[in-house]
Amino acid sequence: MGTNIVFFAWNRPIPGREQISSEHFNEFTAYLTGLQQSGAIDSFEPAFLEPHGGDLNGFFLIRADTARLDAMMANKEWVTHIARASSHLEGTGTLRGVTGEALMERMGIWRDAIPT
């Protein structure tokens, strides 16, 4: 059983690096568009959250099967984008997760682990 999403999130640009963040956002979106067009990922969706006083203010949700996500995250271009983002964004983080059928499978495992 694998994961089928990558959640790449951040808090906000480091003060003084807003322009770099804006430019890199466009470059990262173009990179993900290329991955989608080539079939390396199924889809992606960027999101900005409304101001709420928290430390999560934006993210990309990237969808593919486990093997393609593994390949994407092992690729030098991905690693470079994440390293660049860490140099101009506060609170960057990457998480793997599940949705759809994989979520239901995980829920079944969790239910089976509940002591009776």
N, C-alpha and C positions, 0 to 999 in steps of 0.2 A: 504494500500500500504506500502510495507516495503523496506528495503535495501537488497542488495544482494552482497555487498562487504565490507570488512574491509581493510583499507589501514593503515598498521603499518610502520612508516617511522622514519628515524634518520638522523643526520648530520654526525657525525664521532665518533670514540672511544675517550673517555677522555684520554689525554696523560698519558701514563704509564699503561693503562688498555687495551691495544690492545690484549694481549694474552687472557685475560678474555673474551673480545668481540668475538674473533675468536672461542673460545670454546663454548660460549653461542650461537653463530650463528648456529653451528652444532647441539647443543641440541635443539634449537628452530625449526630447520628444521626437526629433527627427531620427535619432538612433533607434528608438523603439518602433517608430513607424516602419523603418527599414526591416527590423526583425519580424514585424507582423507581415509585411508584404512578401518576405522570403519564406514564411511559414515557420520561422524559428520560435515564434510565440503565437498564441491564438489571438490575443487582444491585450490592450492596456487601457487604463483610464486614469488620468490625472484628476486630482481634487484639491481644492482649497477649502479649508474649514472657516466658518464664521468666527470672528473674535470671541473667545470664551474664557480667557485668562489661563488657559492650559499651555502645555508645551508640545502639543501636536497640532500643527497648523496647515499641513499639506502632505499629500502622498500620491504615489503612483501605485495602482493595483494592476499587476501584470499576470496574465493567465496563460498557462500551457501545462502540458503533462510534466511529470517529474523529470524525465530524461531531458526534455528540452530546457527546462528551468535549470537543471544541473549544468548543461552545456553553456547556457547563457551566463550563468554566474561564474563559471570557470574561465570564460573568455577574457582575454586581456582588455578588450575594449570596455566591457562591463566594469571590470575592476578599476580601470582608469577613470571612468565616469564616477564611480562611487568615491574614489580617492579625491577627485576634484571637488565633488559635492561637499565632502567633509572639510575642505579647506575654505569654503565660503558660506556654509550653512551650519547653524547650531542644531544640535540634537538629531543628527542623521541616524537612521537605523534601518536595517533590512531584516524582515521576518518572513518565514515560510508558513504557509497555511493551507487549509483545505476548504472547499465549497462543494455543493452539489452532491453527487454520489459518494465522493470521498468523505464528505462531512458525515453522511449517514452511516458509512462504514465505521468511522471513528466513534460516532455516538453509540453504535452497537458494542464496540469494544469497551467503551466507558461503562455502559449499562451492565455488561457482563462482569466487570470488575467490582461492581457495587456489592459489598458484603450483604448476605441475606440473613 
